[in-house]
Amino acid sequence: MRLAVGGPKGGGRVTLAAGWLIDGTGAPPRRGVAIEIEGSTLRAIGGLDAAAGLSGLPGEVLDCRGCTVIPPLVDSHVHLAFDGLHPGGAPRSAAAAEERMRQNAARLLRRGVLAVRDAGDAAGYGLRFARRVRDGGSRLHVLSTGPALHRPGRYGALLGRALPAGCQPADALEGEGGMRGAVKIVNSGLNSLVEFGRETAPQFGAEELAALVRRAAAQGLSVLVHANGREPVARAVRAGVRSIEHGFFMGRENLAAMAEAGIAWVPTLAPICAMAERPEAAPRERDVARRTLDHQREQLCQARGLGVKVALGTDAGSPGVAHGDAAVEELRLLIASGYPVAEAVAAATSAGAQLSGFGGGRLRPGAEASLLVLEGGPADIPESLRRIRRVFLAGEELPLPA
C-alpha cells in the first residue's frame, strides 16, 4: 500500500477507501467500501476491514473515509445555448453561443454533471457543440437532439423549427445523415401561469408520432417528447417514445402506461420551482406555479409507486434555472417528493446514462471507472455536490473546476 496525498498520477492501480458507496442502481448506501480502479475500469468493490484500516489495500490508496462515492451526474434535459441566469433568448451569433456553451459546460462540471442530453435550440448551436465535444472539445458528454420539431403556429419556435405544410414528422429526418443524437418533438404547449392545470391540445397524432419513432429507430435514434396534459402524453406513450419530458398534469393512467411500456419520465421540477420563488412575478403567477409544483410532486409519488423510470432533468437554461446548480436543486426536489437518497441518485445517474449513452452510470466491477467523491455521508446529499473532493472519468482523476 502507498497512501496517495495528491491523487493518482495516471496508470497503475488505485484504491479508494470510502466511507459510503451509492452505486447508482437505487440500492441502499453501503458503509465502509474499498473501490479498486485499474486503468479505466472498476476492478473490484469490497468491504473495508475496520480493524486493519488502510493496510493491505492494493496500489495507491486514497483515504476517502469521510466521503460518499457516487457515479457522475447526468442532466437529462438541458438547453446548452441558453443562460438561465441572464434570460434573453438565443445567442446573437455563433461565437457568442460557443462562449456561452463553454461557460455552461464548466458550470455543469463544477457540480459533478459529466453528461447531459441537450434538448435543442432553433439555431442548432447545441448540436454543433456536441460534435465538437466528440472531437475532444470538452470533458462533458453531450447528446443533442438538435432543433426540435413542432407544428406551425404552435409552441416551439425558440427550440426548433416548424414542419413545412404537408410534411410529416418522420419526413424531417430524411437526408440528415446521422446529424442528431436523438430526436425531440413538441406535442403540447407550456404550462399556464394564469390558469392552474390548463391543458393544451396535442400538436401531432399518435400515428404521426409512431411513424417518427419507427423512422428514428431505423437511424439508431430515440425520440423524446415535450408533452404536458393527458392527451398529448397519451398519444406519445401509444407511439412508443423513449421519454416524456415535463409531463405536467398527465395523470395516473398515463403514468401506469409508461411503467408498463418502460418509457422514462423527465419531470423537470426546477423551472416551475424557480417561477414559484421569483419575486418579480405577479402574485397569481407565483401561486399557480406553487400549485403546479405541488401537483408535479404528487405525480412523482404516484410514479414511484407504479415503478415509472424517472430520470433527473432540470431544463437548465430556462429563466432562473442555472446549469449545474439546477441539478443540485432538482435532486433536492426529488428527495423532498419521497424518493430515498439512493433512488434519487439513481435517477440522476444510471437512468440518465441510459438516455444519453453515457458509460458511467453505475458503479460495479467491470464498469467504467467514473465517479464522484463527495464530502460527508449520504444524508448530506445533495448539498455535498457543492463540496466535491475528487472526480474520476474513465479512470483518470480530473482537476476540480475552480
N, C-alpha and C positions, 0 to 999 in steps of 0.2 A: 504494500500500500504506500502511495505517496499522496500526502494531503496537498491539494491544489489550492493556492490562495487566489491567484488571478484567473483561474479557469483553465480549461484545456487549450493547448496550443495547436490543436489540429492533429488528426491521425491518432492511432493508438486506441486505448480503451479508457473510458471514463465511467465512474460510478457516482451517481447522485444519492446521498443518504438523505432521504426526505422524511419530514415529519408526517406528511399525509399525501396520498395519491387519489385524485379523482380521474378516472381513466377515460371519461367521455362516453361510456356506454349507458349511463344512468344508474349504475351500481353504486351502492353507498361508498363513502370515502374509506380508504384503507389507511391504518395508522402504522407508522414505522416501516418504511419501504426502501429497499435498495434498487435503484434503476440503473442498469448497466447498458452503456452505449458503446457500440463498436462500429466505427465508420459512420455510415448514415443510418444505421439500424439500431433499434432497441433489441439488444441481445438477450437480456433476461430481466425479470422483475421478481424480486423476492422480499422476504421479511428481514428486518434488521434485528440482530441479536442484541437486546438491551444490555446484557452483561458484557458482551465483547466490545460494544461500542463500534468504532470505525475500523478496528483492527481486523485484518483478514479480507477486507473488501478489495476487489481487483482493480488494477490500474490507478489512474489519478482519481482521488476521492474529493468530491465537493460536499462540504458539510452544509446541508440544507434542512437540518432537523427542526428548525423553527419555521419551516415554509411548507406550502402546499404546491404540489406539481399537478398541472392540468394540461390538456392539449391546447394548442393555439386557438384563438377565437376565429370564427368565420361570421362575417356580417352578410347575411343572405339577401339583403336589399339595400343598396346604396345608389346614390347618383353622384359619381365622382366629379362631374363637371360643375356641380352646384355647391355653393357655400352656404350652409345653414346659418352661420353666424352673421353673414352680411348678405341677406337676400337681395336679389336684383335680377333674377333670371339667368339666362345662359351667358357665358363669357362673350365679349365682343370680338374676339379674334382667336385664331388657333394658338398663338403664342400665349395669350392670357389664359386660355383653357389649360394648356400644358403646365404653366406655372401653378395654377390653382390645383390641378390634379396631383402634382408632385407634393404640394403642401398637404393636401388631404391624405395622401398615402402616408406621409410622415406622421400625421396625427393618428391614423389608424394603427400604425406600427407601435407608436408610443403606448397604446393601451392593449397591446398584445393581439391585435387583429392582424393576422398574417394572410388572410384570404377574404375576398369579397365577391359577391355577384352584383355587378353594375347593371342597374335596371334601365339604363338608357337616357339619352338626351337627343333632341331633334337633329342636332348637327353631327352626331356620331363621334363626338370627342372621346367619350369613354371607350368606344370600340377601338379607336386608333391607339389610345393609351394602353389598352390590353395587349395589343400587338407589340408595342414597344417593350412592355413588361416581359413578354415571352422571349424577346431578344436580349434580355438582361438589363432592362432599364430600371428595375426596382426589385426589391425582395418580396414585394406584395404579390400574391397570386390573385389574378383578376380574370373572372369570366364575365364577359359583357354581352348583353343582348343586342347592342346597337339601338338604333331608333325603334321605338315601339310602333305597333300598328293600331290605327283607330279609324272609326267611321267618320266620314266628312261631316263637319258641323257638330261633332260631339267632343267631349273632353279628351285631351291627349296631345294637343299641339306642342306643348312645352317639352314633351318626352319623345315625340316621334313624328310620323308622317301619316296623313290621311290616305286611305286607299283610293285610287282613282275610281271614278264612276264605272260600275260594272265589273270591277276587279274583286276577286275573292281573296281572302287572307292567304290561302295556300299559294296563290299565284305570285304573291310578293316575294316568295323565296326563290323564284326562278332566276337563274343566272347569277346568283350571288357567290357561288364558288367557295362556300365554307367561310365566308367573312365573319358571321356571327358565332358566338359561343353558345347561345341559346336564343330563343325567340320569345319576345314579350308582346302580348296583345291586350288592349284595354277594352274591357267588356262592361263597364259601368261608368258613372260619374264619380265625383268626390262626395265626401260626407258633408251634409249641410251643417252649418254652424248657427242656423236660424231656427230650423225645424228638426227636433230630435227624431232620429230613426227614419228620416225620409229616404226612400229607396228610388233609384233611377232605373229606367228601362234598360234592358240589355242592348249592347251595340251589335252583337252578332248572334246568329242562331247556333244551336247545338251541332248541327251537321256541318256548318261552315267551320266551326272550331274543330270538329273531329277530322275534317279534311286537312286542316292545318297541322294537327297533331300527326297525322299519317305522313304528310309531306316532310315535316320536320324530322320525324323518326327515320325516314329514308336517308336523310342527310346527317344522321347521328346527333340530332339536336333535340333538346327538351323544350317544352312550352310552359311559360309561366304567365298567369293571367291576373291582371288587375281587376278585381271584382268585389263589389260591395252589394249587399242585398240578396234576398233569397233567389230570385230567378236568374240574375247574372251569374251567381255562383253555381246554381244547379245546372245551367247549360254547360259551364266549363267542366264540372265534375262528370257529367254524362259523356263529354268529349274525351275524357281520359287524360287531362293535362297533368303536368308534373307537379305543379304547385299553385295554390291560391295565394295571391298577395293581398294583404289587408283583410278582406273577409268580414268587414263590419256588418252586423245585422243579417248574417246569413242563416242563422237558426240551427237548431239541433238536428233537424232532418239532414241538412247538408253536411254537418259535422259527422254524423253517423255514416253517410255515404262515402265521405272522404276516408274515414277509418277503414271501411271495407275495401275500398279501391287502392289504399296505400298512397293517397295523394297528400302531399305535405302542405302545411299551412304556415305562412309567414305573417304573423298578426300585426306587426309594426305599431306598437303602442306609443313609441316615443313622440311622434308628431302631435297626436291628439293630447298627450300629456303636456307637451310644450305649449300648446294653444290654451289649455285649461289654466296654465300658470302665467300667461302672457299679460303683463299689467296694462298694456296699451289697448288690448282687445275690449270690446264692449261687454258689459256685464252679462247680457244674454248669450253672447258667443262663448264666454268662459263657462257659463252654466251648462249650455248644450254640450260643450267639449267635455266637461266633467262627467256628465251623464253618459256620454258616448264612451268615454274611457271605462267607466264602471261596467257598462254593458259588455264591452270587449273582454274585460277581465272575467265576467261571468261566463262568457263563451269559452274562455280558456279553461275554466274549471270543468265545464262540460267536455271539452276536447280531451282533457287529461283522463277523465273517467271513461270516455269512449275509446281511448287508445289512438287518437289522431297524432301523427308525427308532426311535431311543432319545431320549426327552425327559427332561430333568432334573426330578425332583420329590423333595421332601425329606420329605413327611409332617410338616411343621413343625406343632407343637402336640402331637405325641406326647411321651411322657416323655423328657426330656433333649434334645429337638430344638427349638432356638430359631429363631424366624422370622428370616430374614436371614442370620445366621451359618451356619445349616444349608446354605444354598446354596453357601457357600464350601467347606464340608466335602464336600458331595455332588459338587461339581466336582472336588475333590481325589481322591475315591474313583474317579470315572470315569477320571481320568488315571492313577491307580495301577492300574486294571484294564486298561490297554493302549490307551486312547484317546489319540491325539495331542492336544495342546492345542487346535488349531483344530477338531478333531472334537468334543471335549468342549464347547467354546464353542458349536458349532452345536447340540448337544443342549440347552444352557442358553439358547439364544436363538431361532433360527428354528424348531426343532422345537416348542418350547413356544408360540411365537407362532401356529403353525398350529393348535394345540389350543385356544388361548384366544381367538383372534380379535384378538390384539394386532397393531397395524400396524407395529411397529418391529423386526422380527426379522432383517432383512438390510440390509447397507449397500451400496447400489449406486445409480448415477444414477437419479433419478426416484423413489426410495423416500422414505419418511418420515424426516426428519432427527432421529432419536432415537438417542443413542449415549452411551457412557461413555468417559471418558479416564482411563486407569489409569497410575499411576506405574510406570516400568520397562518391560522388554521382555516378550515372550511367555513366556519362561521363568519370570517372576515370578508368572504366573497359577497358582493362584487367590488367593494371599496378597495380591496387589496390589489385590484387591477391598476390602481394608481401607484402601487408600490411593487412593481415587477423587479425582481432581483436578477434573473437570468432568462435569456431567450435562446432556444436551440431551434435551428431549422435544418432538417435532414442531417443531423449530427454536428453541424457547425454552430458554435456559440456566436451569436450576433452581438455587436456592441449595442448597449442600451441607448435608445434615442434620447437626446437632451430634452 
